[in-house]
Amino acid sequence: MTKNKSLTNKDQNKNFELILSLSHYLKLFSSLKRFLEYVSLIAKYFINQEFTLLIPLDDKGRIWSENICFSDKKIRNQNILDMHKFFEKDGFIDNFKLKNISIFEKFLGEKFDLYIFRTYKIISRGKCRGFFYVFYKKSDQKKFELDNNKINFLVNLLAVGIENYSLLNINKKHEYVDREISSGAEIQSRLLPDFCPKIFGIELAAHCRPALQLGGDYFDFMSIKPNVGEQRRQRGRWALVIGDVMGKGIPAGLLMTMLRGMLRAEVLTGLPPDRILHDLNQLAIYDLDQSHRFVTLFYSDYDPRTKKLRFANAAHNPPLLWRGSTKKIIKLDAEGYIIGLQKDAEYQCGEIQLESSDTILYYTDGITETSNSSGERFGEENLINIFTSLCKKALSSQNILNEIFNTLDKYSGNKKTLDDDASVVIFKLE
Protein backbone atom coordinates (compact mmCIF):
# COMPACT_ATOMS: atom_id res chain seq x y z
CA MET A 1 0.00 0.00 0.00
CA THR A 2 1.39 3.38 -0.95
CA LYS A 3 1.82 5.51 2.14
CA ASN A 4 0.58 9.10 2.04
CA LYS A 5 2.75 11.18 4.33
CA SER A 6 0.02 13.81 4.56
CA LEU A 7 -2.28 11.39 6.32
CA THR A 8 -2.37 11.37 10.09
CA ASN A 9 -2.13 8.14 12.04
CA LYS A 10 -5.82 8.56 12.83
CA ASP A 11 -6.65 8.78 9.11
CA GLN A 12 -4.45 5.77 8.30
CA ASN A 13 -6.15 3.71 11.00
CA LYS A 14 -9.56 4.77 9.72
CA ASN A 15 -8.64 3.78 6.17
CA PHE A 16 -7.35 0.44 7.38
CA GLU A 17 -10.58 -0.19 9.30
CA LEU A 18 -12.56 0.60 6.14
CA ILE A 19 -10.43 -1.87 4.14
CA LEU A 20 -11.07 -4.60 6.71
CA SER A 21 -14.78 -3.79 6.73
CA LEU A 22 -14.99 -4.03 2.93
CA SER A 23 -12.97 -7.26 2.85
CA HIS A 24 -15.16 -8.81 5.51
CA TYR A 25 -18.39 -7.74 3.80
CA LEU A 26 -17.21 -9.14 0.47
CA LYS A 27 -17.01 -12.61 1.98
CA LEU A 28 -20.45 -12.49 3.55
CA PHE A 29 -22.83 -10.57 1.31
CA SER A 30 -25.85 -12.32 -0.19
CA SER A 31 -27.59 -9.31 -1.74
CA LEU A 32 -25.70 -7.72 -4.63
CA LYS A 33 -27.68 -4.50 -4.27
CA ARG A 34 -26.73 -4.12 -0.62
CA PHE A 35 -23.10 -4.97 -1.34
CA LEU A 36 -22.83 -2.34 -4.09
CA GLU A 37 -24.56 0.25 -1.90
CA TYR A 38 -22.17 -0.57 0.94
CA VAL A 39 -19.07 -0.16 -1.25
CA SER A 40 -20.48 3.10 -2.63
CA LEU A 41 -21.10 4.38 0.90
CA ILE A 42 -17.60 3.43 2.06
CA ALA A 43 -16.11 5.07 -1.03
CA LYS A 44 -17.54 8.36 0.15
CA TYR A 45 -15.28 8.24 3.21
CA PHE A 46 -12.40 6.31 1.65
CA ILE A 47 -11.61 8.74 -1.16
CA ASN A 48 -11.92 12.51 -1.33
CA GLN A 49 -14.92 13.15 -3.62
CA GLU A 50 -18.40 14.66 -3.73
CA PHE A 51 -20.18 11.46 -4.73
CA THR A 52 -19.78 8.31 -6.82
CA LEU A 53 -21.97 6.50 -9.32
CA LEU A 54 -21.85 2.79 -10.06
CA ILE A 55 -23.30 1.33 -13.27
CA PRO A 56 -22.99 -2.49 -13.14
CA LEU A 57 -23.44 -4.82 -16.14
CA ASP A 58 -25.05 -8.25 -15.88
CA ASP A 59 -23.74 -11.57 -17.25
CA LYS A 60 -24.88 -10.68 -20.75
CA GLY A 61 -23.29 -7.23 -20.72
CA ARG A 62 -26.58 -5.38 -20.26
CA ILE A 63 -27.14 -2.40 -17.99
CA TRP A 64 -28.06 -3.86 -14.60
CA SER A 65 -30.49 -1.05 -13.94
CA GLU A 66 -31.91 -2.28 -10.62
CA ASN A 67 -28.38 -2.26 -9.13
CA ILE A 68 -27.35 1.28 -10.11
CA CYS A 69 -25.91 3.02 -7.04
CA PHE A 70 -25.14 6.57 -5.96
CA SER A 71 -23.01 7.09 -2.85
CA ASP A 72 -25.08 10.14 -1.87
CA LYS A 73 -28.65 9.31 -0.84
CA LYS A 74 -29.98 12.77 -1.68
CA ILE A 75 -28.53 12.72 -5.18
CA ARG A 76 -29.74 9.15 -5.69
CA ASN A 77 -33.33 10.04 -4.79
CA GLN A 78 -33.28 13.04 -7.11
CA ASN A 79 -31.69 11.40 -10.14
CA ILE A 80 -32.19 7.63 -10.15
CA LEU A 81 -35.57 7.88 -11.95
CA ASP A 82 -34.08 10.09 -14.68
CA MET A 83 -31.25 7.58 -15.03
CA HIS A 84 -33.69 4.72 -15.61
CA LYS A 85 -35.71 6.77 -18.12
CA PHE A 86 -32.56 7.54 -20.09
CA PHE A 87 -31.57 3.88 -20.34
CA GLU A 88 -35.09 2.83 -21.35
CA LYS A 89 -35.52 5.64 -23.89
CA ASP A 90 -32.30 4.88 -25.74
CA GLY A 91 -32.75 1.13 -25.59
CA PHE A 92 -29.67 0.66 -23.39
CA ILE A 93 -31.32 -1.87 -21.13
CA ASP A 94 -31.49 -4.64 -23.73
CA ASN A 95 -29.11 -3.46 -26.43
CA PHE A 96 -26.26 -1.76 -24.62
CA LYS A 97 -22.86 -1.82 -26.31
CA LEU A 98 -19.63 -0.65 -24.71
CA LYS A 99 -19.20 1.95 -27.42
CA ASN A 100 -22.49 3.48 -26.27
CA ILE A 101 -20.95 4.54 -22.97
CA SER A 102 -19.86 7.85 -24.52
CA ILE A 103 -23.53 8.69 -25.12
CA PHE A 104 -24.32 8.01 -21.49
CA GLU A 105 -21.35 10.03 -20.26
CA LYS A 106 -22.49 12.97 -22.38
CA PHE A 107 -25.81 12.68 -20.58
CA LEU A 108 -23.97 12.63 -17.23
CA GLY A 109 -22.05 15.78 -18.15
CA GLU A 110 -25.26 17.62 -18.94
CA LYS A 111 -27.11 16.23 -15.94
CA PHE A 112 -24.38 17.15 -13.46
CA ASP A 113 -23.05 20.29 -15.09
CA LEU A 114 -21.53 21.64 -11.88
CA TYR A 115 -19.25 18.62 -11.60
CA ILE A 116 -16.40 16.88 -13.38
CA PHE A 117 -16.14 13.13 -13.25
CA ARG A 118 -13.58 10.43 -13.88
CA THR A 119 -14.49 7.05 -15.32
CA TYR A 120 -13.11 3.69 -14.16
CA LYS A 121 -13.93 0.42 -15.91
CA ILE A 122 -14.77 -2.56 -13.70
CA ILE A 123 -13.01 -5.50 -15.35
CA SER A 124 -13.25 -9.18 -14.42
CA ARG A 125 -11.93 -12.10 -16.46
CA GLY A 126 -11.16 -9.69 -19.26
CA LYS A 127 -14.81 -8.66 -19.41
CA CYS A 128 -16.29 -5.30 -18.52
CA ARG A 129 -18.67 -5.69 -15.55
CA GLY A 130 -19.54 -2.04 -15.12
CA PHE A 131 -18.41 1.55 -14.71
CA PHE A 132 -17.42 3.46 -11.60
CA TYR A 133 -17.68 7.27 -11.72
CA VAL A 134 -16.04 9.63 -9.25
CA PHE A 135 -17.51 13.16 -9.20
CA TYR A 136 -15.99 16.35 -7.85
CA LYS A 137 -16.94 20.02 -8.17
CA LYS A 138 -15.51 22.05 -11.04
CA SER A 139 -14.53 24.67 -8.48
CA ASP A 140 -12.31 22.09 -6.73
CA GLN A 141 -10.60 20.88 -9.90
CA LYS A 142 -7.18 22.34 -9.15
CA LYS A 143 -6.89 20.92 -5.65
CA PHE A 144 -8.58 17.63 -6.41
CA GLU A 145 -6.42 14.52 -6.13
CA LEU A 146 -7.23 10.83 -6.18
CA ASP A 147 -5.26 8.02 -4.64
CA ASN A 148 -5.02 5.51 -7.49
CA ASN A 149 -4.26 2.66 -5.08
CA LYS A 150 -7.51 3.31 -3.22
CA ILE A 151 -9.49 3.64 -6.45
CA ASN A 152 -7.99 0.44 -7.86
CA PHE A 153 -8.78 -1.37 -4.62
CA LEU A 154 -12.44 -0.29 -4.78
CA VAL A 155 -12.75 -1.16 -8.47
CA ASN A 156 -11.14 -4.59 -7.96
CA LEU A 157 -13.43 -5.19 -5.01
CA LEU A 158 -16.48 -4.35 -7.12
CA ALA A 159 -15.25 -6.65 -9.90
CA VAL A 160 -14.82 -9.57 -7.50
CA GLY A 161 -18.20 -8.93 -5.87
CA ILE A 162 -20.17 -8.69 -9.14
CA GLU A 163 -18.42 -11.69 -10.68
CA ASN A 164 -18.88 -13.92 -7.67
CA TYR A 165 -22.52 -13.00 -7.28
CA SER A 166 -23.06 -14.07 -10.88
CA LEU A 167 -21.13 -17.30 -10.38
CA LEU A 168 -23.07 -18.07 -7.22
CA ASN A 169 -26.38 -17.73 -9.05
CA ILE A 170 -25.14 -19.99 -11.83
CA ASN A 171 -23.99 -22.62 -9.35
CA LYS A 172 -27.38 -22.62 -7.67
CA LYS A 173 -28.90 -23.84 -10.92
CA HIS A 174 -26.66 -26.89 -11.15
CA GLU A 175 -28.10 -30.13 -9.85
CA TYR A 176 -24.71 -31.52 -8.84
CA VAL A 177 -23.92 -28.74 -6.38
CA ASP A 178 -24.55 -30.97 -3.32
CA ARG A 179 -22.11 -33.60 -4.58
CA GLU A 180 -19.58 -30.89 -5.33
CA ILE A 181 -19.81 -29.52 -1.82
CA SER A 182 -19.44 -32.99 -0.33
CA SER A 183 -16.35 -33.71 -2.43
CA GLY A 184 -14.86 -30.33 -1.60
CA ALA A 185 -15.36 -30.91 2.12
CA GLU A 186 -13.44 -34.17 1.85
CA ILE A 187 -10.59 -32.42 0.02
CA GLN A 188 -10.45 -29.71 2.63
CA SER A 189 -10.40 -32.08 5.60
CA ARG A 190 -7.45 -33.98 4.12
CA LEU A 191 -5.40 -30.82 3.76
CA LEU A 192 -5.71 -29.74 7.38
CA PRO A 193 -3.15 -31.11 9.86
CA ASP A 194 -4.14 -34.41 11.48
CA PHE A 195 -2.43 -33.45 14.73
CA CYS A 196 -0.62 -30.54 16.33
CA PRO A 197 3.19 -30.67 16.25
CA LYS A 198 5.40 -30.56 19.32
CA ILE A 199 6.92 -27.10 19.78
CA PHE A 200 9.18 -26.53 22.76
CA GLY A 201 7.38 -24.73 25.57
CA ILE A 202 4.09 -24.58 23.66
CA GLU A 203 0.77 -26.34 24.14
CA LEU A 204 -1.28 -26.46 20.94
CA ALA A 205 -4.86 -27.36 20.07
CA ALA A 206 -6.65 -26.88 16.75
CA HIS A 207 -9.92 -27.79 15.11
CA CYS A 208 -11.93 -26.92 12.00
CA ARG A 209 -15.66 -27.55 12.02
CA PRO A 210 -17.07 -27.43 8.46
CA ALA A 211 -20.50 -26.03 7.71
CA LEU A 212 -23.05 -27.73 5.49
CA GLN A 213 -21.70 -25.70 2.64
CA LEU A 214 -17.99 -25.88 2.09
CA GLY A 215 -15.94 -22.79 2.64
CA GLY A 216 -12.21 -22.54 2.52
CA ASP A 217 -10.87 -22.42 6.07
CA TYR A 218 -7.21 -23.27 6.36
CA PHE A 219 -4.68 -23.54 9.17
CA ASP A 220 -1.24 -25.07 9.25
CA PHE A 221 1.94 -25.51 11.31
CA MET A 222 5.27 -25.57 9.49
CA SER A 223 8.81 -25.99 10.72
CA ILE A 224 11.16 -23.39 9.21
CA LYS A 225 13.88 -26.08 9.13
CA PRO A 226 12.11 -29.41 8.71
CA ASN A 227 15.18 -31.45 7.76
CA VAL A 228 16.76 -31.59 11.20
CA GLY A 229 16.40 -33.94 14.15
CA GLU A 230 13.20 -34.02 16.18
CA GLN A 231 14.60 -32.15 19.20
CA ARG A 232 16.20 -29.43 17.07
CA ARG A 233 12.99 -29.07 15.10
CA GLN A 234 10.95 -28.65 18.30
CA ARG A 235 13.28 -25.89 19.49
CA GLY A 236 13.57 -24.21 16.08
CA ARG A 237 11.33 -21.57 14.52
CA TRP A 238 7.80 -22.52 13.50
CA ALA A 239 5.30 -20.87 11.20
CA LEU A 240 1.65 -20.79 12.22
CA VAL A 241 -0.92 -19.69 9.68
CA ILE A 242 -4.68 -19.41 9.53
CA GLY A 243 -6.74 -18.21 6.58
CA ASP A 244 -10.01 -18.26 4.72
CA VAL A 245 -10.40 -18.78 0.97
CA MET A 246 -13.43 -16.93 -0.32
CA GLY A 247 -16.07 -19.05 -1.92
CA LYS A 248 -17.55 -22.49 -1.60
CA GLY A 249 -17.25 -25.79 -3.37
CA ILE A 250 -14.37 -27.57 -5.02
CA PRO A 251 -12.81 -24.37 -6.47
CA ALA A 252 -12.21 -23.07 -2.94
CA GLY A 253 -10.74 -26.43 -1.94
CA LEU A 254 -8.43 -26.48 -4.96
CA LEU A 255 -7.28 -22.93 -4.33
CA MET A 256 -6.55 -23.81 -0.75
CA THR A 257 -4.44 -26.72 -2.00
CA MET A 258 -2.54 -24.40 -4.32
CA LEU A 259 -1.92 -21.78 -1.66
CA ARG A 260 -0.88 -24.40 0.86
CA GLY A 261 1.82 -25.63 -1.51
CA MET A 262 3.00 -22.10 -2.34
CA LEU A 263 3.09 -21.08 1.30
CA ARG A 264 4.98 -24.17 2.43
CA ALA A 265 7.63 -23.43 -0.20
CA GLU A 266 7.87 -19.79 0.90
CA VAL A 267 8.22 -20.74 4.56
CA LEU A 268 11.46 -22.60 3.82
CA THR A 269 13.08 -19.32 2.71
CA GLY A 270 13.04 -18.13 6.33
CA LEU A 271 11.94 -14.64 5.27
CA PRO A 272 10.03 -12.42 7.73
CA PRO A 273 6.21 -12.62 7.69
CA ASP A 274 5.64 -9.44 5.67
CA ARG A 275 7.92 -10.71 2.90
CA ILE A 276 6.23 -14.12 2.99
CA LEU A 277 2.80 -12.56 2.40
CA HIS A 278 4.17 -10.17 -0.22
CA ASP A 279 5.75 -13.02 -2.19
CA LEU A 280 2.69 -15.26 -1.74
CA ASN A 281 0.47 -12.53 -3.14
CA GLN A 282 2.80 -12.10 -6.12
CA LEU A 283 2.79 -15.84 -6.78
CA ALA A 284 -0.96 -16.34 -6.38
CA ILE A 285 -2.35 -13.14 -7.88
CA TYR A 286 -2.85 -14.54 -11.39
CA ASP A 287 -4.57 -17.76 -10.32
CA LEU A 288 -6.76 -15.99 -7.79
CA ASP A 289 -7.68 -13.32 -10.31
CA GLN A 290 -8.65 -15.95 -12.86
CA SER A 291 -10.79 -17.76 -10.31
CA HIS A 292 -12.30 -14.48 -8.98
CA ARG A 293 -11.52 -15.35 -5.42
CA PHE A 294 -9.29 -13.97 -2.72
CA VAL A 295 -7.81 -15.09 0.58
CA THR A 296 -7.58 -13.53 4.02
CA LEU A 297 -4.53 -14.85 5.83
CA PHE A 298 -2.72 -14.33 9.11
CA TYR A 299 0.88 -15.54 9.08
CA SER A 300 3.14 -15.73 12.11
CA ASP A 301 6.43 -17.33 13.08
CA TYR A 302 7.58 -18.20 16.57
CA ASP A 303 11.07 -18.76 17.99
CA PRO A 304 10.95 -20.92 21.16
CA ARG A 305 14.45 -19.79 22.13
CA THR A 306 13.56 -16.10 22.33
CA LYS A 307 9.75 -16.45 22.75
CA LYS A 308 9.33 -13.81 20.05
CA LEU A 309 6.37 -13.95 17.69
CA ARG A 310 6.53 -12.12 14.37
CA PHE A 311 3.40 -11.70 12.27
CA ALA A 312 1.78 -10.15 9.22
CA ASN A 313 -1.88 -9.93 8.32
CA ALA A 314 -3.67 -10.04 4.98
CA ALA A 315 -6.97 -8.60 6.26
CA HIS A 316 -7.77 -11.65 8.41
CA ASN A 317 -9.44 -11.57 11.82
CA PRO A 318 -6.64 -10.50 14.20
CA PRO A 319 -5.72 -13.24 16.72
CA LEU A 320 -6.39 -12.49 20.39
CA LEU A 321 -3.44 -12.58 22.82
CA TRP A 322 -4.20 -13.17 26.49
CA ARG A 323 -1.43 -11.68 28.61
CA GLY A 324 -1.04 -13.87 31.67
CA SER A 325 0.86 -11.11 33.53
CA THR A 326 -1.72 -8.34 32.99
CA LYS A 327 -4.89 -10.45 32.55
CA LYS A 328 -5.73 -8.40 29.45
CA ILE A 329 -6.43 -9.11 25.77
CA ILE A 330 -4.28 -7.71 22.97
CA LYS A 331 -5.19 -7.93 19.27
CA LEU A 332 -2.33 -9.01 17.04
CA ASP A 333 -2.74 -7.00 13.88
CA ALA A 334 -0.70 -5.42 11.12
CA GLU A 335 -1.72 -3.50 8.04
CA GLY A 336 -2.06 -5.42 4.78
CA TYR A 337 -4.35 -6.12 1.83
CA ILE A 338 -6.17 -9.33 0.99
CA ILE A 339 -4.17 -11.95 -0.93
CA GLY A 340 -5.08 -11.96 -4.61
CA LEU A 341 -6.77 -8.59 -4.97
CA GLN A 342 -3.99 -6.10 -5.60
CA LYS A 343 -0.74 -6.95 -7.38
CA ASP A 344 1.47 -4.38 -5.65
CA ALA A 345 0.08 -4.97 -2.15
CA GLU A 346 2.48 -4.38 0.72
CA TYR A 347 2.38 -5.79 4.24
CA GLN A 348 3.63 -4.68 7.63
CA CYS A 349 5.49 -6.92 10.06
CA GLY A 350 4.62 -6.90 13.74
CA GLU A 351 6.64 -8.41 16.57
CA ILE A 352 5.82 -9.16 20.19
CA GLN A 353 7.70 -10.68 23.11
CA LEU A 354 5.65 -13.48 24.62
CA GLU A 355 5.76 -14.60 28.24
CA SER A 356 4.93 -17.71 30.22
CA SER A 357 1.16 -18.34 30.52
CA ASP A 358 0.40 -16.15 27.49
CA THR A 359 -2.28 -17.66 25.26
CA ILE A 360 -3.15 -16.81 21.65
CA LEU A 361 -6.46 -17.53 19.95
CA TYR A 362 -6.32 -17.78 16.14
CA TYR A 363 -9.75 -18.03 14.52
CA THR A 364 -11.77 -17.63 11.33
CA ASP A 365 -14.90 -15.52 10.95
CA GLY A 366 -17.15 -18.57 11.13
CA ILE A 367 -16.73 -18.23 14.90
CA THR A 368 -17.91 -14.63 15.20
CA GLU A 369 -20.53 -15.01 12.45
CA THR A 370 -22.36 -17.82 14.25
CA SER A 371 -25.95 -16.69 14.76
CA ASN A 372 -28.67 -17.52 17.26
CA SER A 373 -32.37 -18.12 16.63
CA SER A 374 -32.94 -14.34 16.43
CA GLY A 375 -30.29 -13.92 13.74
CA GLU A 376 -27.89 -12.12 16.09
CA ARG A 377 -24.17 -12.70 15.47
CA PHE A 378 -21.99 -14.11 18.22
CA GLY A 379 -19.54 -11.33 17.47
CA GLU A 380 -16.02 -10.47 18.51
CA GLU A 381 -17.00 -9.01 21.89
CA ASN A 382 -18.57 -12.29 23.04
CA LEU A 383 -15.54 -14.20 21.81
CA ILE A 384 -13.20 -11.92 23.77
CA ASN A 385 -15.31 -12.32 26.91
CA ILE A 386 -15.44 -16.13 26.76
CA PHE A 387 -11.74 -16.38 25.88
CA THR A 388 -10.86 -14.11 28.83
CA SER A 389 -12.98 -16.18 31.18
CA LEU A 390 -11.40 -19.45 30.04
CA CYS A 391 -7.84 -18.10 30.29
CA LYS A 392 -8.47 -16.91 33.86
CA LYS A 393 -9.31 -20.51 34.76
CA ALA A 394 -5.86 -21.60 33.54
CA LEU A 395 -7.36 -24.33 31.35
CA SER A 396 -5.35 -26.37 28.88
CA SER A 397 -5.34 -25.44 25.19
CA GLN A 398 -7.59 -28.35 24.33
CA ASN A 399 -10.09 -27.47 27.05
CA ILE A 400 -10.18 -23.82 25.92
CA LEU A 401 -10.86 -24.95 22.37
CA ASN A 402 -13.58 -27.39 23.49
CA GLU A 403 -15.31 -24.77 25.63
CA ILE A 404 -15.35 -22.24 22.78
CA PHE A 405 -17.17 -24.68 20.52
CA ASN A 406 -19.50 -25.70 23.36
CA THR A 407 -20.37 -22.03 23.86
CA LEU A 408 -21.08 -21.62 20.16
CA ASP A 409 -23.34 -24.69 20.21
CA LYS A 410 -25.35 -23.25 23.07
CA TYR A 411 -25.53 -19.84 21.40
CA SER A 412 -26.76 -21.26 18.09
CA GLY A 413 -29.32 -23.50 19.77
CA ASN A 414 -27.31 -26.69 19.41
CA LYS A 415 -27.51 -26.69 15.64
CA LYS A 416 -25.65 -29.61 14.07
CA THR A 417 -23.55 -27.22 12.03
CA LEU A 418 -22.44 -23.61 12.25
CA ASP A 419 -23.39 -20.96 9.71
CA ASP A 420 -19.95 -21.07 8.13
CA ASP A 421 -16.75 -23.07 8.43
CA ALA A 422 -15.27 -22.28 11.84
CA SER A 423 -11.64 -22.85 12.77
CA VAL A 424 -9.78 -22.28 16.03
CA VAL A 425 -6.12 -22.66 16.96
CA ILE A 426 -5.04 -22.25 20.59
CA PHE A 427 -1.36 -21.42 21.16
CA LYS A 428 -0.40 -21.44 24.84
CA LEU A 429 2.97 -20.89 26.46
CA GLU A 430 3.69 -23.22 29.33
Helices and strands as residue ranges (DSSP letters): H 9-28, H 32-46, E 51-56, G 65-67, E 69-70, H 73-89, H 92-95, G 98-100, H 101-111, E 115-124, E 127-137, G 138-140, H 148-172, H 177-191, E 202-209, E 217-223, H 230-235, E 238-245, H 250-267, H 273-291, E 295-303, E 308-314, E 320-323, E 328-331, E 350-353, E 359-363, H 365-368, H 379-392, H 397-411, E 422-429
